Amino acid sequence: MTLASVLGQPRAIDSLQAALRSGSVHHAYLFAGPEGVGKERAAVGLAQALTCPEQPDVGCGTCASCVRVARALHPDVTYVMPDEERVSRGLAGRSDFTGTPSRELRVEQIRGLQERLALRGLESKRKVAIIASAQTMNVQAQNAFLKTLEEPPSETTLVLVASAMDKLLPTIRSRCSKVHFGPLSVDLVAERVREARKLDADTAMLAAIMSGGSLGRALALDVEALARRKDVVTAFESLKGEDAVGLLRFADEHGGSREDADATLELLVLWTRDVALARVGQVASLANRDLQALAVEVAGRTSEVMLHRRHGLLEAARAAVARNGAPRLQLERMLIELFAEGGR
């Protein structure tokens, strides 16, 4: 796991390698882009390059120092992430917390980071801090972190990894050197998924398309869920405004948890895009290629205005669920509003 091993992000990696070669590494970086496209892998690779005794400013990836960086065990490389993320990665157990593990990066974590950065490096001249899911810092944490950016410790590099850069304070964004990571190509994701999960080519391609260019998401996709998406789309398109029981049943079946609701809404956003593409004859670009006939049929009875409205309601419901809104209620509200003014 070195910078050179990060796939599909040549512009981002070239800029970091150039900074390392010229000795002009910034004190703070903001790695911004979608989930699962290599941002954190690049942050680890940068930390290796800055601490590797074998190949300084490159990182060999195999020495004891590089291996410990990759395993989050290096004394001069600090990882900070929300408690819930630590649990999901197996770095902590739920029993380690008195209450529910927080989804936010809290001010206490930032203050702990500041205390650690104030200490002299134990093995390396330079210290590195990787702040994963930086967009989850609450306001108090961001204000505390801003002090570190304004008065950075000597010989320290801070790397903020964020999938939603706009959730960070403008003052934080302005003090970081931004490195942008884009979605990976569908072909690259499909190839990696096919190799890693031993899938057939068609299933791997479908997983790649459904992931939106995120290798991480493609690798995590449930293959059975890919098959079930047909049932979700078909059930959604069969809903009728006058059938209130049907609307409530759909919300109940797909709003049992925040994860289920978000997955359903995300699928329907992608499906709405497919319908819009079918409406202008671009069926070759459909994500759900095996549902082409249905996309064309729906496109024939759905106006452009209604597609825009549908997309807006779906995205609003996703945002509400992300803000801890009750998933089933958000699905119910979306469906009721969708049919409120003349259907879809």
Contacts in CASP RR format, 6 or more apart in sequence:
PFRMAT RR
TARGET T0000
AUTHOR 0000-0000-0000
METHOD contacts of the structure
MODEL  1
MTLASVLGQPRAIDSLQAALRSGSVHHAYLFAGPEGVGKERAAVGLAQAL
TCPEQPDVGCGTCASCVRVARALHPDVTYVMPDEERVSRGLAGRSDFTGT
PSRELRVEQIRGLQERLALRGLESKRKVAIIASAQTMNVQAQNAFLKTLE
EPPSETTLVLVASAMDKLLPTIRSRCSKVHFGPLSVDLVAERVREARKLD
ADTAMLAAIMSGGSLGRALALDVEALARRKDVVTAFESLKGEDAVGLLRF
ADEHGGSREDADATLELLVLWTRDVALARVGQVASLANRDLQALAVEVAG
RTSEVMLHRRHGLLEAARAAVARNGAPRLQLERMLIELFAEGGR
1 41 0 8 1.000
1 44 0 8 1.000
1 45 0 8 1.000
1 48 0 8 1.000
1 61 0 8 1.000
1 66 0 8 1.000
1 70 0 8 1.000
2 45 0 8 1.000
2 48 0 8 1.000
2 49 0 8 1.000
2 58 0 8 1.000
2 59 0 8 1.000
2 60 0 8 1.000
2 61 0 8 1.000
2 66 0 8 1.000
3 13 0 8 1.000
3 16 0 8 1.000
3 17 0 8 1.000
3 42 0 8 1.000
3 45 0 8 1.000
3 46 0 8 1.000
3 48 0 8 1.000
3 49 0 8 1.000
3 58 0 8 1.000
3 59 0 8 1.000
4 13 0 8 1.000
4 17 0 8 1.000
5 41 0 8 1.000
5 45 0 8 1.000
6 12 0 8 1.000
6 13 0 8 1.000
6 38 0 8 1.000
6 41 0 8 1.000
6 42 0 8 1.000
6 45 0 8 1.000
7 38 0 8 1.000
7 184 0 8 1.000
7 188 0 8 1.000
7 192 0 8 1.000
7 215 0 8 1.000
8 184 0 8 1.000
8 185 0 8 1.000
8 188 0 8 1.000
9 37 0 8 1.000
9 38 0 8 1.000
9 42 0 8 1.000
9 181 0 8 1.000
9 182 0 8 1.000
9 184 0 8 1.000
11 180 0 8 1.000
12 31 0 8 1.000
12 42 0 8 1.000
12 179 0 8 1.000
12 180 0 8 1.000
12 181 0 8 1.000
13 42 0 8 1.000
15 179 0 8 1.000
16 42 0 8 1.000
16 46 0 8 1.000
16 179 0 8 1.000
19 25 0 8 1.000
19 26 0 8 1.000
20 46 0 8 1.000
20 49 0 8 1.000
20 50 0 8 1.000
20 57 0 8 1.000
20 58 0 8 1.000
21 57 0 8 1.000
23 57 0 8 1.000
25 50 0 8 1.000
25 157 0 8 1.000
26 157 0 8 1.000
26 176 0 8 1.000
26 177 0 8 1.000
27 152 0 8 1.000
27 156 0 8 1.000
27 157 0 8 1.000
27 158 0 8 1.000
28 149 0 8 1.000
28 152 0 8 1.000
28 157 0 8 1.000
28 158 0 8 1.000
28 159 0 8 1.000
28 160 0 8 1.000
28 175 0 8 1.000
28 176 0 8 1.000
28 177 0 8 1.000
29 43 0 8 1.000
29 46 0 8 1.000
29 157 0 8 1.000
29 158 0 8 1.000
29 159 0 8 1.000
29 160 0 8 1.000
29 176 0 8 1.000
29 177 0 8 1.000
29 178 0 8 1.000
29 179 0 8 1.000
30 134 0 8 1.000
30 160 0 8 1.000
30 162 0 8 1.000
30 165 0 8 1.000
30 168 0 8 1.000
30 172 0 8 1.000
30 173 0 8 1.000
30 176 0 8 1.000
30 177 0 8 1.000
30 178 0 8 1.000
30 179 0 8 1.000
31 39 0 8 1.000
31 40 0 8 1.000
31 42 0 8 1.000
31 43 0 8 1.000
31 159 0 8 1.000
31 160 0 8 1.000
31 161 0 8 1.000
31 162 0 8 1.000
31 179 0 8 1.000
31 181 0 8 1.000
32 39 0 8 1.000
32 162 0 8 1.000
32 163 0 8 1.000
32 165 0 8 1.000
32 178 0 8 1.000
32 179 0 8 1.000
32 180 0 8 1.000
32 181 0 8 1.000
33 39 0 8 1.000
33 162 0 8 1.000
33 163 0 8 1.000
33 165 0 8 1.000
33 180 0 8 1.000
33 181 0 8 1.000
33 182 0 8 1.000
34 163 0 8 1.000
34 181 0 8 1.000
34 182 0 8 1.000
34 183 0 8 1.000
34 212 0 8 1.000
34 213 0 8 1.000
34 214 0 8 1.000
35 163 0 8 1.000
35 214 0 8 1.000
35 216 0 8 1.000
35 217 0 8 1.000
36 214 0 8 1.000
36 215 0 8 1.000
36 216 0 8 1.000
36 217 0 8 1.000
37 181 0 8 1.000
37 182 0 8 1.000
37 183 0 8 1.000
37 184 0 8 1.000
37 213 0 8 1.000
37 214 0 8 1.000
37 215 0 8 1.000
37 216 0 8 1.000
38 181 0 8 1.000
38 215 0 8 1.000
39 161 0 8 1.000
39 162 0 8 1.000
39 163 0 8 1.000
39 181 0 8 1.000
40 130 0 8 1.000
40 132 0 8 1.000
40 161 0 8 1.000
42 179 0 8 1.000
42 181 0 8 1.000
43 130 0 8 1.000
43 132 0 8 1.000
43 159 0 8 1.000
43 161 0 8 1.000
44 69 0 8 1.000
44 70 0 8 1.000
44 130 0 8 1.000
45 59 0 8 1.000
45 69 0 8 1.000
46 128 0 8 1.000
46 157 0 8 1.000
46 159 0 8 1.000
47 69 0 8 1.000
47 74 0 8 1.000
47 77 0 8 1.000
47 128 0 8 1.000
47 130 0 8 1.000
47 157 0 8 1.000
47 159 0 8 1.000
48 59 0 8 1.000
48 60 0 8 1.000
48 61 0 8 1.000
48 65 0 8 1.000
48 66 0 8 1.000
48 69 0 8 1.000
48 70 0 8 1.000
49 55 0 8 1.000
49 56 0 8 1.000
49 57 0 8 1.000
49 58 0 8 1.000
49 59 0 8 1.000
50 57 0 8 1.000
50 124 0 8 1.000
50 126 0 8 1.000
50 128 0 8 1.000
50 157 0 8 1.000
51 65 0 8 1.000
51 66 0 8 1.000
51 69 0 8 1.000
51 74 0 8 1.000
51 76 0 8 1.000
51 77 0 8 1.000
51 123 0 8 1.000
51 124 0 8 1.000
51 126 0 8 1.000
51 128 0 8 1.000
52 58 0 8 1.000
52 59 0 8 1.000
52 60 0 8 1.000
52 61 0 8 1.000
52 63 0 8 1.000
52 65 0 8 1.000
52 66 0 8 1.000
53 63 0 8 1.000
53 65 0 8 1.000
53 124 0 8 1.000
54 60 0 8 1.000
54 62 0 8 1.000
54 63 0 8 1.000
54 65 0 8 1.000
54 66 0 8 1.000
59 66 0 8 1.000
60 66 0 8 1.000
61 67 0 8 1.000
61 70 0 8 1.000
65 74 0 8 1.000
65 123 0 8 1.000
65 124 0 8 1.000
68 74 0 8 1.000
68 77 0 8 1.000
69 77 0 8 1.000
72 79 0 8 1.000
72 91 0 8 1.000
74 123 0 8 1.000
74 124 0 8 1.000
75 121 0 8 1.000
75 122 0 8 1.000
75 123 0 8 1.000
76 121 0 8 1.000
76 122 0 8 1.000
76 123 0 8 1.000
76 124 0 8 1.000
76 126 0 8 1.000
76 127 0 8 1.000
76 128 0 8 1.000
77 127 0 8 1.000
77 128 0 8 1.000
77 129 0 8 1.000
77 130 0 8 1.000
78 113 0 8 1.000
78 116 0 8 1.000
78 117 0 8 1.000
78 127 0 8 1.000
78 128 0 8 1.000
78 129 0 8 1.000
78 130 0 8 1.000
79 129 0 8 1.000
79 130 0 8 1.000
79 132 0 8 1.000
80 105 0 8 1.000
80 109 0 8 1.000
80 110 0 8 1.000
80 113 0 8 1.000
80 129 0 8 1.000
80 130 0 8 1.000
80 131 0 8 1.000
80 132 0 8 1.000
81 89 0 8 1.000
81 105 0 8 1.000
81 131 0 8 1.000
81 132 0 8 1.000
81 133 0 8 1.000
82 101 0 8 1.000
82 102 0 8 1.000
82 103 0 8 1.000
82 104 0 8 1.000
82 105 0 8 1.000
82 133 0 8 1.000
82 136 0 8 1.000
83 92 0 8 1.000
83 97 0 8 1.000
83 101 0 8 1.000
83 102 0 8 1.000
84 101 0 8 1.000
84 102 0 8 1.000
84 103 0 8 1.000
85 132 0 8 1.000
85 133 0 8 1.000
86 92 0 8 1.000
86 93 0 8 1.000
86 101 0 8 1.000
87 93 0 8 1.000
87 94 0 8 1.000
87 101 0 8 1.000
92 101 0 8 1.000
94 101 0 8 1.000
103 136 0 8 1.000
104 136 0 8 1.000
104 137 0 8 1.000
104 138 0 8 1.000
104 141 0 8 1.000
105 131 0 8 1.000
105 133 0 8 1.000
105 134 0 8 1.000
105 136 0 8 1.000
105 137 0 8 1.000
105 138 0 8 1.000
105 141 0 8 1.000
106 138 0 8 1.000
106 140 0 8 1.000
106 141 0 8 1.000
107 138 0 8 1.000
107 140 0 8 1.000
107 141 0 8 1.000
107 143 0 8 1.000
107 144 0 8 1.000
109 141 0 8 1.000
110 137 0 8 1.000
110 141 0 8 1.000
110 144 0 8 1.000
110 145 0 8 1.000
110 148 0 8 1.000
111 144 0 8 1.000
113 129 0 8 1.000
113 131 0 8 1.000
113 148 0 8 1.000
114 144 0 8 1.000
114 147 0 8 1.000
114 148 0 8 1.000
117 127 0 8 1.000
117 129 0 8 1.000
117 148 0 8 1.000
117 153 0 8 1.000
117 156 0 8 1.000
118 153 0 8 1.000
121 127 0 8 1.000
125 155 0 8 1.000
126 155 0 8 1.000
126 156 0 8 1.000
126 157 0 8 1.000
127 153 0 8 1.000
127 155 0 8 1.000
127 156 0 8 1.000
127 157 0 8 1.000
128 156 0 8 1.000
128 157 0 8 1.000
128 158 0 8 1.000
128 159 0 8 1.000
129 156 0 8 1.000
129 157 0 8 1.000
129 158 0 8 1.000
129 159 0 8 1.000
130 159 0 8 1.000
130 161 0 8 1.000
131 137 0 8 1.000
131 145 0 8 1.000
131 158 0 8 1.000
131 159 0 8 1.000
131 160 0 8 1.000
131 161 0 8 1.000
132 161 0 8 1.000
133 161 0 8 1.000
133 162 0 8 1.000
133 163 0 8 1.000
134 160 0 8 1.000
134 161 0 8 1.000
134 162 0 8 1.000
134 168 0 8 1.000
135 162 0 8 1.000
135 163 0 8 1.000
135 164 0 8 1.000
135 165 0 8 1.000
135 167 0 8 1.000
135 168 0 8 1.000
136 167 0 8 1.000
137 145 0 8 1.000
137 168 0 8 1.000
142 168 0 8 1.000
142 169 0 8 1.000
142 172 0 8 1.000
143 169 0 8 1.000
145 172 0 8 1.000
146 169 0 8 1.000
146 171 0 8 1.000
146 172 0 8 1.000
146 175 0 8 1.000
148 158 0 8 1.000
149 158 0 8 1.000
149 172 0 8 1.000
149 175 0 8 1.000
149 176 0 8 1.000
150 175 0 8 1.000
152 158 0 8 1.000
158 176 0 8 1.000
160 168 0 8 1.000
160 172 0 8 1.000
160 176 0 8 1.000
162 168 0 8 1.000
165 173 0 8 1.000
165 178 0 8 1.000
183 212 0 8 1.000
183 213 0 8 1.000
183 214 0 8 1.000
184 213 0 8 1.000
184 214 0 8 1.000
184 215 0 8 1.000
185 213 0 8 1.000
186 205 0 8 1.000
186 208 0 8 1.000
186 209 0 8 1.000
186 212 0 8 1.000
186 213 0 8 1.000
187 208 0 8 1.000
188 215 0 8 1.000
189 207 0 8 1.000
189 208 0 8 1.000
189 211 0 8 1.000
189 212 0 8 1.000
189 213 0 8 1.000
189 214 0 8 1.000
189 215 0 8 1.000
189 218 0 8 1.000
190 201 0 8 1.000
190 204 0 8 1.000
190 205 0 8 1.000
190 207 0 8 1.000
190 208 0 8 1.000
190 218 0 8 1.000
191 204 0 8 1.000
192 215 0 8 1.000
192 218 0 8 1.000
192 219 0 8 1.000
193 199 0 8 1.000
193 204 0 8 1.000
193 207 0 8 1.000
193 208 0 8 1.000
193 215 0 8 1.000
193 218 0 8 1.000
193 219 0 8 1.000
194 200 0 8 1.000
194 201 0 8 1.000
194 204 0 8 1.000
196 219 0 8 1.000
197 204 0 8 1.000
197 207 0 8 1.000
197 219 0 8 1.000
197 223 0 8 1.000
199 207 0 8 1.000
199 223 0 8 1.000
203 223 0 8 1.000
203 226 0 8 1.000
206 226 0 8 1.000
206 289 0 8 1.000
206 290 0 8 1.000
207 218 0 8 1.000
207 221 0 8 1.000
207 223 0 8 1.000
207 226 0 8 1.000
208 218 0 8 1.000
209 287 0 8 1.000
209 289 0 8 1.000
210 218 0 8 1.000
210 221 0 8 1.000
210 226 0 8 1.000
210 229 0 8 1.000
210 267 0 8 1.000
210 270 0 8 1.000
210 287 0 8 1.000
211 217 0 8 1.000
211 218 0 8 1.000
211 221 0 8 1.000
225 263 0 8 1.000
229 267 0 8 1.000
229 288 0 8 1.000
230 290 0 8 1.000
230 291 0 8 1.000
232 254 0 8 1.000
232 264 0 8 1.000
232 267 0 8 1.000
232 268 0 8 1.000
233 267 0 8 1.000
233 268 0 8 1.000
233 271 0 8 1.000
233 288 0 8 1.000
233 291 0 8 1.000
233 294 0 8 1.000
234 294 0 8 1.000
235 250 0 8 1.000
236 250 0 8 1.000
236 268 0 8 1.000
236 271 0 8 1.000
237 294 0 8 1.000
237 298 0 8 1.000
239 246 0 8 1.000
239 247 0 8 1.000
239 250 0 8 1.000
239 335 0 8 1.000
239 339 0 8 1.000
240 246 0 8 1.000
240 339 0 8 1.000
241 247 0 8 1.000
241 339 0 8 1.000
241 343 0 8 1.000
247 332 0 8 1.000
247 335 0 8 1.000
247 336 0 8 1.000
247 339 0 8 1.000
248 332 0 8 1.000
250 331 0 8 1.000
250 335 0 8 1.000
251 328 0 8 1.000
251 329 0 8 1.000
251 331 0 8 1.000
251 332 0 8 1.000
251 335 0 8 1.000
252 328 0 8 1.000
254 260 0 8 1.000
254 261 0 8 1.000
254 264 0 8 1.000
254 331 0 8 1.000
255 261 0 8 1.000
255 264 0 8 1.000
255 327 0 8 1.000
255 328 0 8 1.000
255 331 0 8 1.000
256 327 0 8 1.000
256 328 0 8 1.000
257 327 0 8 1.000
258 321 0 8 1.000
258 324 0 8 1.000
258 327 0 8 1.000
260 327 0 8 1.000
261 317 0 8 1.000
261 321 0 8 1.000
261 327 0 8 1.000
261 328 0 8 1.000
261 330 0 8 1.000
261 331 0 8 1.000
262 318 0 8 1.000
262 321 0 8 1.000
262 322 0 8 1.000
262 327 0 8 1.000
264 331 0 8 1.000
265 314 0 8 1.000
265 317 0 8 1.000
265 318 0 8 1.000
265 321 0 8 1.000
265 331 0 8 1.000
265 334 0 8 1.000
266 318 0 8 1.000
268 314 0 8 1.000
269 311 0 8 1.000
269 314 0 8 1.000
269 315 0 8 1.000
269 318 0 8 1.000
270 287 0 8 1.000
270 288 0 8 1.000
271 288 0 8 1.000
271 291 0 8 1.000
271 295 0 8 1.000
272 307 0 8 1.000
272 310 0 8 1.000
272 311 0 8 1.000
272 314 0 8 1.000
273 287 0 8 1.000
273 311 0 8 1.000
274 286 0 8 1.000
274 287 0 8 1.000
274 288 0 8 1.000
274 291 0 8 1.000
274 295 0 8 1.000
275 295 0 8 1.000
275 298 0 8 1.000
275 299 0 8 1.000
275 302 0 8 1.000
275 307 0 8 1.000
276 299 0 8 1.000
276 304 0 8 1.000
276 307 0 8 1.000
277 283 0 8 1.000
277 285 0 8 1.000
277 286 0 8 1.000
277 295 0 8 1.000
278 286 0 8 1.000
278 292 0 8 1.000
278 295 0 8 1.000
278 296 0 8 1.000
278 298 0 8 1.000
278 299 0 8 1.000
279 299 0 8 1.000
279 300 0 8 1.000
279 302 0 8 1.000
279 304 0 8 1.000
279 307 0 8 1.000
283 292 0 8 1.000
283 295 0 8 1.000
283 296 0 8 1.000
286 292 0 8 1.000
286 295 0 8 1.000
288 295 0 8 1.000
302 310 0 8 1.000
302 344 0 8 1.000
306 343 0 8 1.000
306 344 0 8 1.000
309 338 0 8 1.000
310 338 0 8 1.000
310 344 0 8 1.000
313 334 0 8 1.000
313 337 0 8 1.000
313 338 0 8 1.000
314 334 0 8 1.000
316 334 0 8 1.000
317 330 0 8 1.000
317 331 0 8 1.000
317 333 0 8 1.000
317 334 0 8 1.000
320 330 0 8 1.000
320 333 0 8 1.000
321 327 0 8 1.000
321 330 0 8 1.000
338 344 0 8 1.000
END
